[in-house]
Amino acid sequence: MVFDLSQASQLAAALAPDLLLMAGAMILLLVAVWRQESVATARGIGALSIALCVATAAVILWMMTRGVTATPGVIAVDDFRWVTDLIVLVGTIIALALAMDYARDESLPAAEMFVLILLASAGMMLLAAARDLIMVFLGIELMSIAVYVLAGLNRRSSRSAEAALKYFLLGAFSTGFLLYGIALIYGATGSTDLGVIGAAITRQSVLNSPMLLIGIGLLIVGFGFKVSAVPFHMWAPDVYEGAPTPISAYMAAAVKAAAFAAFFRIWREAFPSAGLAWHLPLWWLAMVTMVGGNLIALAQKNVKRMLAYSSIAHAGYLLVAVVASNEAGTAAFLFYLLSYTLATMGAFAVVMVVGTPGERHQEISDFAGLWQVRPWLATCMAVFMLALLGFPVFGGMGFFAKWYVVGAALNSVNPQTRLAVGLVITSAISAGYYLAVVIAMFMRPRAEQAPAPRRMGTPTALVIGVAAVALLIFGIFPGRLVDLASHSMPDIHHVKPAGPPISAMSSR
């Protein structure tokens, strides 16, 4: 059965999952304020936050299975949006679960941490749904402001304060590029609606407009900062290292997934006719990001910094899917996002367990002999490392994620053979630092003075175990996920531009 929403109720119904998450976050904030601040209160708010995310995911699944549609407007109602929302919610639930144990171990009775994560996720969901550049900006701001605070949540840590300051300054700087880019694209096309922009660019006079070309360039720079692509990556290592570990995991996975989803939709809907303008810059951005992220990661001794550079390298791999710009690229993109989210957040969870309070003992050497004291923990970490490497069988989904991206690049209208070769070579380079962690855990003796891994709470143990099992299972049976990803193309609606500039916030 297919439900067609009337134009009057379209916006409210299309935003139903987002509004549910935002309203629930506001209610939980009031509950946190009214109750006495304590670790027990924080864990209670954390548990309710997870329940809220599950309820939001249930609404999304209902809308997917019922085939809810809407007339084209500023909010997309398509499977690409729903699948991205589910990936974001998976990352959010993992971050909330890790934060519950982190707050206990670090003595941070901060119930507002969970509310901020929910609000940031609401911004990410808005990003995934935005079909208008103004809505993209609103989603980025809602997400970013909450994450700025989360990065500096541990007020006792100077590194956390440094991380928040750097993230805020460079985030505001990148937002300026985005806004100028949006303004120039509006000036060239007369609209901020992605469909209208895509239709306008089919005209030769608009396509050759210097204003449009500069606007596209500024958007690439702005999104380059958001997804930490080289050379716009300088904030990521320091911020990931200084932020609380659950927040580092959240930024490396969920924040990156949402930013990439918006990036992907904009390029698929607004700029398919401007391929000659953006193809070469994105090609080089992907190549330089893959090479730079992997080479610098080889020199890292701190596991959080290594995972930061790893996330930069994976941004390059995802950019290959964007450059491919075909249906196979969309499927590979979504499959890769899920695989990357599970492996990255699982790896950060293990880092949190191995480390000691105060974000200490997070060097690769601190993982030496982990097999001897926590064999199942070492096994799960090995799965995460091999998944990020893209190793067959034992890397689970990670191998197929890269395989599909390579396939999408080779099967593009203009085959991206060099990018595919670059992806394979840089993935081989990444073995140097991923396998270094595995070798330390299984082949190095445990130092006598090494601290024992901290006691895991049930939420953290579930996150690590479920993430590792999911990676392995979907690595053996990837078919269902691939089919879902293959049918999750963004709905492209090109509206013929006519008359005076069209209001960005009008509902069509």
C-alpha positions in Angstrom: 0.0 0.0 0.0 1.3 3.5 -0.9 0.4 6.6 1.0 0.7 9.9 -0.9 0.9 12.8 1.5 -1.0 16.0 0.7 1.0 19.1 0.0 -0.3 20.8 3.1 1.0 18.1 5.5 4.0 17.1 3.5 6.7 18.9 5.5 5.5 17.9 8.9 5.0 14.2 7.9 8.3 14.1 6.1 10.1 15.4 9.2 8.2 13.0 11.5 11.3 11.0 12.6 13.4 14.1 13.0 10.7 15.9 15.1 10.2 12.8 17.2 14.0 12.7 18.0 14.1 16.5 18.7 11.0 16.5 20.9 12.2 13.5 22.8 15.6 15.2 23.4 13.9 18.3 24.8 11.8 16.2 27.2 14.9 14.3 28.3 16.7 17.6 28.9 13.9 18.8 31.2 14.0 15.5 33.0 17.8 15.8 33.5 17.4 19.4 34.8 14.7 18.5 37.3 16.6 15.5 38.7 19.6 15.7 40.9 22.9 15.4 39.0 24.5 12.0 39.5 26.0 9.1 37.6 22.7 7.2 38.1 20.7 10.0 36.6 23.1 10.2 33.6 22.8 6.5 33.0 19.0 6.7 33.2 18.9 9.5 30.7 21.3 7.4 28.5 19.0 4.4 28.6 16.0 6.5 27.7 18.0 8.1 24.9 18.7 4.7 23.4 15.0 3.8 23.7 14.1 7.1 21.9 16.6 6.2 19.0 15.0 2.8 18.7 11.5 4.3 18.5 12.7 6.8 15.9 14.2 3.9 13.9 10.9 2.0 14.1 9.1 5.1 12.7 11.6 5.2 9.8 11.2 1.5 9.1 7.4 1.9 9.1 7.7 4.7 6.6 10.0 2.6 4.4 7.9 -0.5 4.4 4.6 1.4 3.8 6.1 3.2 0.9 5.3 6.7 2.1 5.9 9.3 -0.6 5.6 13.0 -1.0 5.6 15.6 -3.7 9.0 17.2 -4.3 9.9 19.7 -1.7 12.7 20.9 0.5 12.7 17.6 2.4 13.4 14.3 0.6 11.2 11.3 1.2 13.2 8.4 -0.4 15.0 5.3 0.6 18.4 7.0 0.4 17.3 9.3 3.2 15.8 6.4 5.3 18.9 4.2 5.0 21.2 7.0 5.9 19.0 7.9 8.9 19.2 4.2 10.0 23.0 4.3 9.7 23.2 7.5 11.7 20.9 6.0 14.4 23.1 2.9 14.6 26.1 5.2 15.3 24.0 7.2 17.8 23.0 4.2 19.8 26.6 3.0 19.9 27.8 6.4 21.0 25.1 6.6 23.7 25.9 3.1 25.0 29.7 3.9 25.2 29.0 7.2 26.9 27.0 5.5 29.7 30.1 3.5 30.7 32.5 6.4 30.0 30.5 8.8 32.2 30.8 6.2 35.1 34.5 5.5 34.7 35.5 9.2 34.2 33.1 10.4 37.0 31.2 12.7 34.6 27.6 13.0 35.8 26.7 14.9 32.7 23.2 13.9 31.6 23.3 16.7 29.0 25.9 14.7 27.1 23.1 12.3 25.9 20.8 15.1 25.0 23.5 16.8 22.9 24.2 13.5 21.1 20.5 13.3 20.3 20.3 16.9 19.0 23.4 16.4 16.9 21.8 13.2 15.4 18.7 15.2 14.6 20.9 17.6 12.7 22.4 14.7 10.8 19.0 13.3 9.9 18.0 16.7 8.6 21.2 16.8 6.5 20.4 13.4 5.0 16.9 14.7 4.1 17.8 18.1 2.8 16.9 18.9 -0.9 17.6 22.6 -0.4 21.0 24.3 0.3 19.4 26.3 3.1 18.2 23.2 4.8 21.7 21.7 4.4 23.1 24.7 6.2 20.5 24.4 9.0 21.3 20.7 9.4 25.0 21.3 9.5 24.6 24.0 12.2 22.3 21.9 14.4 24.8 19.1 14.2 28.0 21.1 14.6 27.0 23.3 17.5 26.1 20.2 19.6 29.3 18.4 18.6 31.4 21.4 19.5 30.1 21.2 23.0 30.5 17.4 23.1 34.2 17.6 22.1 35.0 19.8 25.2 32.6 18.1 27.6 35.3 16.9 29.9 36.1 20.2 31.5 38.9 18.7 33.7 40.9 17.9 30.6 43.0 20.5 28.8 43.2 18.3 25.7 39.4 18.2 25.6 39.2 22.0 25.8 41.8 22.3 23.1 39.9 19.9 20.9 36.6 21.8 21.3 38.3 25.1 20.5 40.1 23.8 17.4 36.9 22.1 16.2 34.8 25.3 16.7 37.2 27.6 15.0 37.9 25.5 12.0 34.2 24.4 11.8 33.1 28.0 11.7 35.7 28.7 9.1 34.5 25.9 6.9 30.9 27.0 7.3 31.9 30.4 5.9 33.0 28.6 2.7 29.7 26.8 2.5 27.6 29.9 2.9 29.6 31.8 0.3 29.2 28.9 -2.0 25.5 28.7 -1.4 25.2 32.4 -2.1 27.1 32.2 -5.4 25.1 29.2 -6.6 21.9 31.1 -5.7 23.1 34.0 -7.7 23.9 31.9 -10.7 20.7 29.7 -10.8 18.1 31.8 -8.9 17.4 29.1 -6.4 18.8 27.0 -3.5 16.5 24.0 -4.4 18.6 21.1 -5.6 16.1 20.2 -8.3 15.8 23.7 -9.7 19.6 24.1 -9.6 20.0 20.8 -11.5 17.6 22.0 -14.2 19.1 25.5 -14.5 22.6 24.1 -15.0 21.4 22.3 -18.2 21.4 25.8 -19.8 24.8 26.6 -21.3 24.8 30.2 -20.1 24.4 29.0 -16.5 26.9 26.1 -16.9 29.6 28.4 -18.0 28.9 31.1 -15.3 32.0 31.9 -13.3 29.7 32.5 -10.3 28.5 28.9 -10.5 31.9 27.5 -10.9 33.3 29.4 -7.9 30.3 28.4 -5.9 30.8 24.7 -6.6 34.5 25.1 -5.7 33.6 26.7 -2.3 31.1 23.9 -1.6 33.9 21.4 -2.2 36.1 23.2 0.2 33.4 23.5 2.8 32.4 19.8 2.6 36.1 18.9 2.5 36.5 20.3 6.0 33.3 18.5 7.2 34.5 15.1 6.0 38.1 15.8 6.9 39.5 15.3 3.4 43.1 16.2 2.7 44.2 19.1 2.8 41.3 20.2 4.9 41.9 17.5 7.5 44.2 19.4 10.0 41.6 19.5 12.7 40.7 15.9 12.9 43.7 14.2 14.6 43.9 16.7 17.5 40.1 16.8 18.0 39.7 13.0 17.9 42.6 12.5 20.3 41.4 15.2 22.8 37.7 14.6 22.8 36.1 11.9 25.0 36.5 8.6 23.3 32.7 7.9 22.7 32.5 11.4 21.1 35.6 10.7 19.0 33.9 7.5 17.7 30.7 9.4 17.1 32.5 12.1 15.1 34.6 9.6 13.1 31.5 7.6 12.1 28.1 9.2 12.4 29.1 12.8 11.8 31.1 11.8 8.7 28.3 9.6 7.4 25.8 12.5 7.6 28.1 15.0 6.0 28.9 12.5 3.2 25.2 11.8 2.6 24.5 15.5 2.1 27.6 15.8 -0.1 26.4 12.8 -2.2 22.8 14.0 -2.6 23.9 17.5 -3.6 26.2 16.2 -6.3 23.7 13.7 -7.6 20.7 16.0 -7.7 22.1 19.5 -8.3 25.4 19.1 -10.3 25.1 16.0 -12.6 25.3 18.3 -15.7 28.3 20.2 -14.3 30.6 17.1 -14.3 33.3 18.8 -16.3 33.5 21.5 -13.6 33.8 19.3 -10.5 35.1 15.9 -11.7 38.8 16.8 -11.8 38.9 18.6 -8.4 37.0 15.7 -6.7 39.2 13.2 -8.4 42.3 14.8 -7.0 40.7 15.3 -3.6 39.9 11.6 -3.4 43.4 10.5 -4.5 45.3 12.9 -2.2 43.0 12.0 0.7 43.6 8.3 0.2 47.4 8.7 -0.1 47.8 11.3 2.6 45.6 9.7 5.3 47.3 6.3 4.9 50.9 7.5 4.8 50.6 9.8 7.9 48.7 7.0 9.8 51.8 4.8 9.4 53.7 7.1 11.7 51.2 7.2 14.5 51.8 5.6 17.9 48.6 6.7 19.6 45.6 4.5 18.5 43.1 7.4 18.6 45.3 9.5 16.3 45.8 6.5 14.1 42.1 5.9 13.8 41.7 9.7 13.0 44.1 9.4 10.1 42.3 6.1 9.2 39.0 8.0 9.0 40.7 10.5 6.7 41.8 7.7 4.4 38.3 6.3 4.4 36.9 9.7 3.4 39.1 9.3 0.3 37.5 5.9 -0.4 34.0 7.3 -0.1 34.9 10.1 -2.4 35.7 7.5 -5.0 32.0 6.5 -4.9 31.0 10.1 -5.2 33.3 10.6 -8.3 31.8 7.4 -9.9 28.4 9.1 -9.7 26.3 6.0 -10.8 23.8 3.6 -9.3 26.5 1.2 -8.3 28.3 4.1 -6.6 25.2 4.8 -4.5 24.9 1.2 -3.4 28.6 1.0 -2.6 28.4 4.3 -0.8 25.6 3.2 1.6 27.1 -0.3 2.2 30.5 1.3 2.9 29.0 3.7 5.4 27.4 0.9 7.5 30.6 -1.2 7.4 32.8 1.8 8.3 30.5 2.9 11.1 30.4 -0.6 12.8 34.2 -1.1 12.5 35.3 2.4 13.5 33.0 2.7 16.5 33.8 -0.9 17.6 37.5 0.0 17.4 37.0 3.1 19.5 35.1 1.1 22.1 38.0 -1.3 22.5 40.4 1.7 22.9 38.1 3.0 25.6 38.3 -0.4 27.4 42.1 -0.8 27.1 42.8 2.8 28.2 42.6 4.0 31.8 40.7 7.0 33.2 42.0 10.3 32.0 42.4 9.1 28.4 45.8 7.5 29.2 47.4 4.2 28.0 46.0 4.5 24.4 49.3 3.8 22.6 49.7 0.8 20.3 52.2 -0.6 22.8 49.5 -0.7 25.4 47.7 -3.3 23.3 50.7 -5.7 23.6 49.6 -9.1 24.9 45.9 -8.2 25.1 45.2 -11.7 23.9 46.7 -13.1 27.1 44.3 -11.2 29.4 41.2 -10.5 27.3 41.2 -13.0 24.4 37.7 -12.2 23.2 38.4 -8.4 23.3 41.6 -8.9 21.2 39.6 -11.1 18.7 37.0 -8.4 18.3 39.6 -5.7 17.8 41.3 -7.8 15.2 38.0 -8.1 13.3 37.6 -4.3 13.4 41.2 -3.7 12.2 40.8 -6.3 9.4 37.4 -4.8 8.4 38.9 -1.4 8.1 41.8 -2.9 6.1 39.3 -4.7 3.8 40.8 -8.1 4.5 38.8 -11.0 2.9 36.7 -13.3 5.2 38.1 -12.2 8.6 37.5 -8.6 7.7 33.8 -9.3 7.1 31.9 -6.5 5.5 35.0 -4.4 5.1 36.3 -6.5 2.1 33.0 -6.2 0.2 32.7 -2.5 1.0 35.9 -1.7 -0.8 35.1 -4.3 -3.5 31.9 -2.6 -4.4 33.5 0.9 -4.4 36.2 -0.4 -6.8 33.5 -2.0 -9.0 31.5 1.3 -9.1 34.6 3.2 -10.1 35.4 0.7 -12.9 31.8 0.6 -14.2 31.3 4.3 -14.2 30.3 6.0 -17.5 33.9 7.3 -17.6 35.8 4.4 -15.9 37.9 5.6 -13.0 40.6 3.1 -13.4 43.4 5.1 -11.8 41.2 5.9 -8.7 40.4 2.2 -8.4 44.1 1.3 -8.6 44.9 4.0 -6.0 42.3 2.6 -3.7 43.8 -0.8 -3.9 47.4 0.4 -3.4 46.6 2.7 -0.5 44.5 -0.1 1.2 47.7 -2.3 1.0 49.6 0.6 2.6 47.1 0.7 5.4 48.0 -2.9 6.4 51.2 -1.3 7.9 49.2 0.3 10.8 46.1 -1.9 11.1 48.2 -5.1 11.3 50.6 -3.3 13.8 47.7 -3.4 16.3 46.9 -7.0 15.6 50.6 -8.0 15.9 50.9 -6.2 19.2 47.8 -7.9 20.6 48.7 -11.5 19.5 52.5 -11.6 19.1 53.9 -9.2 21.7 54.4 -10.1 25.4 52.3 -8.3 28.0 54.4 -5.8 30.0 54.5 -6.6 33.7 53.5 -3.0 34.7 50.8 -2.7 32.0 47.4 -1.8 33.6 44.6 -4.3 33.3 41.8 -3.3 30.8 39.0 -1.6 32.7 35.9 -3.4 33.7 33.4 -3.3 30.9 29.8 -2.4 31.5 27.1 -4.3 29.7 26.5 -1.5 27.1 30.1 -1.4 26.0 30.4 -5.2 25.9 27.2 -5.4 23.8 28.5 -2.8 21.4 31.8 -4.6 20.9 30.3 -8.0 20.5 27.4 -7.1 18.3 29.5 -4.9 16.0 32.1 -7.7 15.5 29.4 -10.3 14.9 27.5 -8.1 12.5 30.6 -7.4 10.5 31.3 -11.1 10.1 27.8 -12.2 9.4 27.1 -9.5 6.7 30.6 -10.3 5.3 29.4 -13.9 4.7 25.8 -12.9 3.6 26.0 -9.4 2.2 23.2 -9.9 -0.3 20.3 -8.4 1.7 22.2 -5.2 2.5 23.4 -4.9 -1.0 19.9 -5.2 -2.4 18.6 -2.6 0.1 21.5 -0.2 -0.8 20.9 -0.8 -4.6 17.3 0.3 -4.3 18.2 3.4 -2.3 18.9 6.0 -5.0 18.1 9.6 -4.2 14.9 10.7 -5.9 15.9 13.3 -8.5 13.3 15.9 -9.3 14.4 18.6 -11.8 12.0 21.5 -11.7 12.1 23.8 -14.7 13.2 27.3 -13.5 11.1 30.1 -14.6 10.4 33.7 -13.7 12.1 35.5 -10.8 14.3 33.7 -8.3 12.4 31.0 -6.4 12.2 31.3 -2.6 14.5 28.7 -1.0 11.9 27.8 1.6 8.8 27.5 -0.6 7.1 24.2 -0.7 6.5 22.9 -4.2 
